[in-house]
Amino acid sequence: MHILIIEDDMAIAANLYDFLESHGHSVDAAADGAVGLHLAATQQFDAILLDLGLPGMSGLALCQKLRNELRIDTPILMLTARDTLEDKLTGFEHGADDYLVKPFALKEVEARLSALHKRHSGRVANRTLEVGNLTYDPKTFSIRFENKDVKLPPKCVRLLALMMSEPGRVFSRKELESEAWEDTQETSDTLRSHMHVLRRALSRVGGYDPIETVHGIGYCLTISRDKPHQD
Ligand code: CA
């Protein structure tokens, strides 16, 4: 994971930094709220460790700014010396995801961060994908194109979902195969035939084929995220 530590106590920050880095995480650290906020707003982190009592901007104020003003939903694990229920509730109200009271075990910090990261990734993976007039709801496995339902076999759904995650990007055959077949080995003829089924179904329902073959490389979804298709 890529983790941001925002903590003004140098000894605690160094302990966290060394422990997390030695466990294979990439770590950035800030000693005050302003630097922490800047890092959190400009870089992509998997989780943030945030001290409640910081000089300048408090942990709660930072949390609130991230959530309400910057709309950043990176999981936040709040650290605090104060062991009262009230602080805990205030932290959650301001957008923290979890809470640890100092002194804490480093292993516990890592376990909580992993759990938050997993939960957050799960939520992201469960979000409905929308690309122009094409939508995919992973919770129901359903696809709609030009406001009509598209019936597809599961492998075709996985292929399409992968391409919808980055419209306009060319996906190689290998990437598509490993997404659709997971562990099973199948030949490229099978990918081609699933692509054919997928494209035919989309064309039938929507009146056009939004997938393009990029010869020698793979396939690409040609509709853009916000503009509906225009001929
Ligand atoms: Ca502090």
Residues whose N, C-alpha, C, O or C-beta is under 5 A from the ligand:
A	BS01	CA	D8 D9 D51 G53 L54
